[in-house]
Amino acid sequence: MWFKAVFMIFASLCQGITYSPIKPPSYPLAVRSPYLSAWIPGNSVASLGSSRAQFWAGNDLIWTVSARVDGVAWNLFGVKLPLAGTQSGTVTKAAYTSTHSIFTVEAGARTFTLDFFSPVSPKNYLRQSLPFSYLTVTLAAGDSSSVQIYSDIDHSWVGQTNDVSWNYSSTNTTGVFEITGLDAATYSENANGQALWGSAVYATRPPTGGSLSTAAGPSASVRQSFISNGTLSDTHAEWTSTSVVGFSHDLGTTAEEVAVTFAVGHVREESINYFGAAQTGYYRAQYPNILDAVSYFLDDYSDANEESTTFDSLIQSTGVSSYGSNYSDILALSVRQVYGGIEITIPNDSLDTSNTRAFIKEISSDGNINTVDVIFATFPIFYLLSPDYIKLLLDPILEYTGSSAYNQPYAVHEIGANYPNATGHPSTGEEMPIEESGNIILLTHAYQLASGKTDLATTYASQLSQYASYLYESGLYPTSQLSLNDALGELANQTNLAVKAAVALASYGSITNNETYTSYGESFATKIWSDLGTADGTHFLIQYGIQPWFLVFNHYPDLLFDLGLFDEAYNATAKFYPTVRQQAGVPLDGALGWGQTNWQSFVAATVEGDAREVFIADLHAYLANGLNGAPFSDRYWVVDSGDYVAGESYSFRARPTLGSHFALAALSGKDIWG
């Protein structure tokens, strides 16, 4: 009875809300880096006024928005503990695009929209590297009313409770609060993966005709000042564990549409520990201090927003033309999660933009930095939109493996166990020699095809040659080792690894115009499909001659690069996979109860007809089923399993590997943005 009553209350809250295009597991709010990653579960939107934002790990972030209409205070977002005399607004619409999450809230006689905008500008490194996100609160035109808008944040954004300081500064009309954690080591994280060094930033400026007031102090007193007066005291008390920093915009009495924009961010001057030398954000070459950087960010809002309209339209049209609106829904929700896991940097000592690098965090799984197989999983979105990212991510890896610090004949797994510390592969770290050697070659080929540039292959020619030789010697009969699906453990003669070796060898032949290596790849592929890795020519096995079947995905680059190695396999597996689909999708292999959207997406690109429909429809159904609240997990249960039900996410959250969802779209184009 209790559950039924709660469900009825929840259902009543949801009535009247229009979700466009769907209600996702979690909406990105401010997602710009591994440390600026704020979300709200889709199932919390009905109670937006009292629902808190969350860091990607699921811990709460204090971020509130309230409005005062003709003297009555309305909680629009994030006010979990409302003060007396306030009311919650009513959410009527919720929408997302590839760069925006927008909520429409009614508050008395007026309507507000909250537009959470995280720019994705893959080829504008200045715009992309700025560690801030926008929140624009728009008062819709309506009856003439006296209106004020309030917002605050607290120390939860810096991962600390007590050892915190704050600062307020201003330039022209822009007000900027900084909250900084104290006494924490540079490059350190808390248990939730939040940066313990650096500063949270909250900034705004008043619209034309409006006025701005500020306060820092205990949340109850600061918020009560707004509720009672519509303004803040412009006083800033010493920091306590209950403190917030807040802004109030007084819009006056108006019937017109008026918008106010806030910038929220997390700034770390020393961003990445790159073998003992600090890397910093690319933007600091032009805007080296916080006040100038966030002021420019607010100045750039109009241009960034205009660009986002074009970008969002491109993602939608690409998805629809590739495989319909369901596929477009998947792509749109994936974009911010991908680029929000990456940081574009330059050396902190020189601020030299000719020495630009990129670093990606293996969020929620190992926490490694520049994991090669994570880049491989992500690469289809780079192939389609921003191929230079492949080089930016590979450069730090290949610089390391080409140095005296690394002396293996195969590629490294990652360049550091704990982001943001690129300090080298630990001696006890994971070894995936065939996996990563193949990935380096395939990623180099993807970059060359999509960008038309040969500089990556030329610069690291000796390493690529070394990896190709290693794959020829060791790739057809892999010894017991891990693959990127490390949950399977170490296995010998893994079919999927051998497929990777075959495709990488042919890929190396194409990169270097070396027909010998092309023939090696062809020979490997023939042996794998005709004999070693299949059962009766209908599907692949997990290991040579050993059941169960396996969802082989490493032949996707064969199709993308038009190498022609596994043409027979595509038709055969297209007939097979629908026959092994479970309740919520196709698992990774015949012995598992879970699947991964990354590899389902790779395989969806290699099959046609009913099989492709199965993969895309199941992925969309998982996205929209209402069972989940974590940021788009790429692993989920496809069958009921113990405490889990089919369609529930499993373990991972917020990983940038969702670039794999663009595998099908990448077949139709390359480097299509800008």
Secondary structure, DSSP 8 states (H G I E B T S, - for coil): -HHHHHHHHHHHHHTT-EEES---SEEEEEEEETTEEEEEEGGGGGGGGG--EEETTS-EE-EEEEEEETTEEEEEE--SS--TTEEE-EEEEEEE-SSEEEEEEEETTEEEEEEEE----TT-HHHHH--EEEEEEEE-S-S-EEEEEEEEE-GGGGT-SSSEEEEEEEETTEEEEEEEE-S--TT-B-TTS-BSSSEEEEEE---TT-EEEEEEEEHHHHHHHHHHHSS----B----TTEEEEEEEEEEEESS-EEEEEEEEEE-SS-EEETTEEEEEGGGGT--SHHHHHHHHHHTHHHHHHHHHHHHHHHHHHHHHHHHHHHHHHHHHHHHHHHTTEEEEEETTT--GGG-EEEEB-TTTT--BS-HHHHHHHHHHHHHH-THHHHHHHHHHHHHHTSTT---SS--S-S-SBTTEE----TTS---HHHHHHHHHHHHHHHHHHH---HHHHHTHHHHHHHHHHHHHHSSS--SB--S-GGG--BSSBHHHHHHHHHHHHHHHHHHT-HHHHHHHHHHHHHIIIIITEETTTEEEEETTEEEEB---TTHHHHHTT--SSHHHHHHHHHHGGGG--SSS--SBTT-SEEEHHHHHHHHHH--THHHHHHHHHHHHHHHSS---SS--SEEESS-BTTB-TT-B-S--S-GGGGGGGHHHHTT-SS---
